[in-house]
Amino acid sequence: MMLSLTKKRMSVRVRFAPSPTGALHIGGLRTALYNYLFAKKNKGVFILRIEDTDQNRRVEQAEEYIIEALNWSGLQPDESPVTPGELGPYRQSERKNIYQKYIEKLIDKGQAYYAFDTAEELSVLRTEQEQQKKTFKYGAHNRMELQNALSLSGETTEELLKTVPYVVRLKVSAGKSVKVKDGVRGFIKVQSEEIDDKILMKADGMPTYHFANVVDDHLMEITHVIRGEEWLPSLALHQLIYDAFEWSAPEFMHLPLILKPQGKGKLSKRDGDKMGFPVFPLAWEGSKEFKERGFLPEALMNYLALLGWSPGTDEELFEMDSLIKIFDTEKIQKGGAKFNFEKARWINHKFLGFTDEKIIFERFPEFLECLPNTWSQKKRKDVYALLRDRLFLLEELKTQSELFLEDPIDYDIEVMNKIQKHQPKKIIEQFCKMIKEDVDLKKWKSKIMEWNEKEGLPFGAIMQSLRLAIVGNLSGPDIFSICEILGNEITLRRLENFFNHQNN
């Protein structure tokens, strides 16, 4: 993609700017991922900025959660509250003096003004408009009839500034066509009459999201704003604020929504709770999320990259280095992308398949705790290696490994009834004999086939009898590999238990 960097900036600078109002949703994580990929593809800078101007909605530990989630996902910011650069601070709550300076500049330029209307007064006006089936807007058509610095004398304004709460509003000129290019959807055109004189500075002295966002992006020299499509309706307003300052705006790209599995509506935590899948990268308030379910972060990033973007080929498995090389914002789709947990599990299954077990043991020891420490390291690794191809999530190792921990006490009754006519006791007796004669397990198959040349039993019934005795059912990996890991003593015990069960 050609970069139109006509501004003074010499390199790509992007930011991920979440609000610390709760856990980081995978929609936000995907936004962070696309920013990261774009920055790294263009040898640029990936910034984390915490947008915490709304202190009433701030949630304890949410900022720490966001930082931890990005680190776990492999999306470490180049600049952040933890690793600050030269253009900080990186928390909006620490930039109040900066916003005050720039709000005064807008007022001095005549692009913003003080407004003294109370919430009650505005509420009455909204109600009146609603009764007429209209929407109340504070703007060029009525601002001179309201309580603000434009409609009041200078003396009255000065007095009110000392005695009553006030906000600062953007002065939006009527009859202006606002045209902004979005890198995903093309040009967006809005008439200024559709935009309110939005509040830029609240009565508590804190900026609104819209004002702080523009000021911060300009001062942090952001070249490209890549964010969710929920901010698309605010694009024209943000352009007006850039115009008011006479600043060049960054290039914008608005990402499609991640939709519910059914395709209608934005994916929510409630959907995850209802359908049994995670929607956050890490545990939040006791929940089990992608990390705790046993997703490799690389696999999750691979899946999220494909939610709204396509490489243009049939290939679906990419490690981060490959994603960085092939990522192209021109291939971001406009329509929403349905969340598919089974597809995410499949990608994780593939990553587990080609990730060396040594790496799994080093990076994800919490999932290996189901393999007893009393086992040798070789046995633990052998069990994992044998079960790996059956795992979609690392949490499944616990149930999959149970066949090595407990002798079966119940046997699949359907299979039992099916093999009765093929003399399972005789089959098991022969396997017991081979163990007692210390026949090498690698020769079991050929030896049992030799024996069966005289007996003439269906080979399927022989293998089913062995698997039923060792495992209790017909599921599981290669039965001879299971026996090898169990060892002769345990294998013989399970065979004899099954033999005795046949006598009951």
Protein Blocks (a to p, Z undefined) as FASTA:
>chain_A
ZZddfbfbfbdcddddddffbccdfklmmmmmmmmmmmmmnopacdddddfkbmmlpcgh
klmmmmmmmmmnopacfbdfklccfklcfbfklmmmmmmmmmmmmmmnopaccdfbdfkl
mmmmmmmmmmnopacdddfklmmmmccfklpcfklmmmmmmmmccdddddddehiacddd
dfklopadddfklpccddfbdfkopacfklmmmmmmmmnopabdcddfklmmmmmmmmmm
mmmnopacdddddddddddfkopacadfklmmmnopafbfbdcehiacfklnopafklmm
mmmmmnopaehiabfbdcfklmmmmgcfklpcfbdcdddfklmmmmmmmmmmmgcfklmm
mmmmmlmmmpcfkbcfklmmmmmmmmmmmpfbfklmmmmmmmmmpccfbdcfklmmmmmm
nommlmmmmmmmmmmnopafklmmmmmmmmmmmnopafklmmmmmmmmmnopaedcdfkl
mmmmnommlmmmmmmmmmmmmmZZ
